[in-house]
Amino acid sequence: MNTYFSATINTNPFQMFSVSHVLALCVFAALNIALVFWFAKKKAGKPVDRFRYFLAVFLLANEILSVLWSAAAGVFTLDYALPIQLCDAAAFLSAAMLLWGYQLPFELVYFWGLGGSLQALITPDLYYPFPHFVFFNFFFTHGAIVTAVFYMIAAKGCKPTLRSVGKTVLCTNLYAGLIAVVNRLTGGNYMFLSHKPEGASVLDFLGPWPWYLLSLEGVLLATCLVLYSPFAVRNWIRQAENRRGDRRERT
């Protein structure tokens, strides 16, 4: 059992792009591709509609289990184990989005999920390797956030707007301000506002602290615009088709 739940490990820590990491990404990609086709084909069916309840409970359970594990393993501290990272917030918002279909949670989770959780899956800030509980919890939670976004798009027809970009930038900064206060009170490094993560990450390319925080503002805006671009292109194509249709009717 120590192999799966102990706070200490007798093997090497998690290695980015190791066999287990790559396999986890492949399973995640294959599963989500299959689910997207299922969502799109059976969007009005009861099994798909029930899936959102399962996914919401799954996300909440993973968040609770993460806190319970850290407490049981004796590693729970206020500066490290509070479920307030951006992906934790995205997980809670995903559950609310799935259960009640609110638009604002979708807008935030779309950008936080695809921009943050996907990046976390590719470059995890993770210590425990496969098959440790934390390894599975990490990939399950971040992967389920992305799945929740795909569900809302494919099954419910949700889509972000250009205003969603502004809302996301504003809400992200407001949330970061709140987390900065928590970091000050606990001595933590939630959202990596106090310093960069120990392992390799995209923050390594953004300069030293505190300048990388300013760089992150640009990254946040650019990421949101890139993620919105497929919908912008689709809207432009539809508008162009409508204009051509109007011209044909006039002639």
C-alpha angles and dihedrals in degrees: 000000000000088000090062106032112016120117088224125056132204095207134067116289121255113298120208113242092009118148092267092049094049092045091050090052092048092050090047092050095046093047094049094047089053092046093049091055089047092048093049094046099042101029093136096043124109095234091058092044091050090049090070091061091050091049093048092051090044092055094047091046092052092051092049093045091052091057092043092051094050090049094047092045091051095241100106111125131159092237094055118016107048110119094237104108114124091258090051089054088048090052093053092044090048090056091050090046093051095045099044106014096232115178099217094055088050092052092051096041091048092060098030092044100045095032099039110022094044090051089048091052092051096043105023122193088217134142104180116077131211126322096025120117092242091055092056093040091053096050094039093052098044092041093050091053090057091045089053090055092050090048093054092048099043101034104028101030094235118161136175123244132209088262088058088067092057092044091051094049091048095046092045092054092046090050091046089053090054091047091049088060090049090050090051092051097043102029088238133143102222113167085009090272094139099045142337121281117268094242129060116289142152088269088075088074096051102070133254127314127310095015094062087064089064090045088053090061089061091044090050093052094043092048092050092049092048091049091048093047097085089057092044090053092047091051091049092051092049092048090050091050091049091051091051090049091051091051091051091052091052092051 
